[in-house]
Amino acid sequence: GGRLISYPGAHEESPELGVEFIAPRTTAQVTPFLRITNDPIRPIKAVSQSGQATTSLQNLARTRAAGSDISTRTALGDRFTLTLAASLFHMVTEGLDYRNDGVYATARANLDAQVAPRTLVQLYLYRRGTQAIEQGEILPVTTTEMALTHRLGSRDQGRLTLRLADPLEGDRLAFELRDRDFVQHSSRRTSRPLVSLFLSWAVGGEPREDAPIRVEPARPQIF
């Protein structure tokens, strides 16, 4: 556990306990956690007397989250590796005028396939459920990604990666705000899948290992 200073007047207590299981081809980790934040700062929207929308930072009383992260990494033969991860927790935010109480869930799957001695295909899927916020909720989202990476150089110094982001067109940022004073709906997403090509080259050092196309999405910050 520890204390993280985020803004003046807000601090967090975060005890966590990690348990890891190791088998010949599988590694699993379970991390239950409890986070309590006193005086969290949140942006609150309102309507002024002239009818215009305003946003101001306000101190709420407390935020409390309890849940667990679970992840497994399994080698499926010599050419495939499957990583599965999920987070499930209950969070309550309390304030003078605002309160939310909800269960949050996320899930992630990452499949690495060695299609040739120097070529790797990676498939990524991430799903986040509805998340309550002080004045409404953030809507669910599904993120998908595919990547083809070829190693270059006699010591694997280089990487050439062709990446296709959001092939299922489910990635978006959408939320709804609604309370006694303010109602707003916002949704933003890419109009089509994004194709990109990356070339990198490392100078010096040892041969590099292939990294996943996505890192583990961070849990929502509660301070």
N, C-alpha and C positions, 0 to 999 in steps of 0.2 A: 504494500500500500504506500501511498505518498500524498503529497499535496502539490497541486499545480496552480500557479497564479495566472489567471487569465486577464481579468480587468480589476481595477481598484474596487474593492468591496466584494468581489466574488472569489470563492475558493472551493476546491473540490477534495473530497476524501474518497479514495479509490482502492479499497482492498480487493485483490484478485488472487485466485489459487489455480495454478496450472497443473494438470496431470497428463502425462504422456505415456502411450502404449506403443511398444516397438515389436514388430514381428518381422520375419525374413523379407516379406515383400510389402508390408503395410506399416505405416506410421499413423497413429491417431492421437489427437490432443483435445482435451476438454478443459475449458477455462471458465468456471463460474466467477461472476463479479458482482460487486455492489458499489454503486457510485452515488454519493450524496453531495450536492452542490448548494451551498448557502448563498443567497443574494445573487442568483444568476441574472445576467443582463440580456434582454431580448428586444428586438425591434418590434414596435407596436404601431399599427396603422390606425389612422383616425380621419375624420372629416372635419375640416375647419369651418368656421361660421360662414366663410365665403363659398363653401361647397367644394373646396379643393382637398385632395388626399394629402395627408402628411404622415411622415414616419418619424418616430422618436424612440430613443433607447430608454427602457425602463427597467428598474430592479424589481424582480419578483422575489418571493420569499424563499423557495427551496425547490430543487429538482432531485428526484430519487429514481434510480434505475437499478433493477436487479434482473439478472439473467445469466446466459452462458453462451460462449462461442464453442463450436465443435468443428474440427477439421480432420480429414483423412487424406493420405497420399498413398496410392497403391500402384505397384508395377504390374501391368498386365502383359506378362511375357517379357521379351527382350526389346520390344519396339514401342510399347504403349505405356503411358503413365496417366492415371486419372486422379485428379485432386477434387475433393468435394468439401465444401465448407458451409456452415450455417450459423446464424446468430438468432437468438430468441430472447427477448427481455421485455419486462413490464416497466413502464416509466410514468411517473406522476410529476406534474409541475404545478406548484401552488403559488398563488399571488393574491393581491388584494381584490383585483377585478377579473383575473383570468385563472383558469384551471383546466388542465387536460389530463386524461387518464387513458392510456392505451397500451396494447401489446404490439410489439414491433418484430418483424421477421424478415430476414434476408437469406438468400441461398446462392451459392456459386458453384459452377462446375468448370473445370479446365482439363481438356484432353490434349496430351502431347503425343504425336505419332511420328516416329522416325521412319520416313518413307524411303530414305537413301542414306548411305554412310555420312553424308555431310548436309543433309536436307531434313528439316523438321517442319511439320504441319501442326498448328495449334488452333484449337477451337475453344471459345470462351462463351459462357452463358451466366448472366447475373440477373437475379430477380429480387426486387425489394417491394414489400407490401405497403399498404397505406400507413402513413405516419401522422399522428395527431400533432398539431402545433397550437400555440396559444389561442389563435383566432380562427382555426379551421383545421385543414389537413393537407398533407402532401400526397398526391395520388400515386398509385403503384407504377412501377417502371420495369421494363425488361430490356437488358442490354446484351447484345450479341456481337461477337467479333471473330474473324478468321485471319490467320497469318501463315505465310509460307516463308521460311527463313533458310538461306543457304550460307554455309560457312565458307570463308575465303582465306587464302593464304596457307602456307605450309604448316603454320602453328596456330591456325584458326584465329588469326588476328582480326579478320574482317567479318562483317555480317551484311548480307543483302536481304532485305525483308519487304515482301509485298503484303500489304494489310488491307482487309476489307472490313470497315466498321459499320455496324448496324445493318447487316444484310436482311434481317427480318423487319426492319423499320419499326421497332418498338421502343427505341430510346427517346426519352422526352423529359422535360422538366415541367411539371404541372402541379398547380396547387389551387385550393379554394380557401378564401377567407370569408368568414361570416360571423358577425356578432350583432349586438343591438345597434351599432353605429356604422358598420362598414361591411360591404359585400363586394368581393372581387374574385374573378376566375381567370387564371392565367395558364397557358399551355404553350410550350415551345419544343419543337423537335426538328431534326434535319429532314429536308424534303426528299432526300434520296440517300442510299448508302454511299459512304465516302471511301474512295480508293486512294491509297498512298504508297509510296515507294521510299524506303530508307536505306542508306548506305553508311556504314560506320567502320572505322579501322582503329585498332588499339596499337599504340606505340610502346614497346617494351613490356615487361611483366610476363607472367605465366599465361598459358592458353586459357581462354575464357570458357566458362560454362554457359549453356543457353539459359536465358532467363524467361519466365512466363510473360506472355503478352500483356497481362494485367497483374498488378499486385492486389493483395487482399483489400477490398474496399473498407475504408475506415468506418467504425461504428459512429453513428451520429453523436456529435459532441453535445453535452448537456450543460455546459457552463456558458 
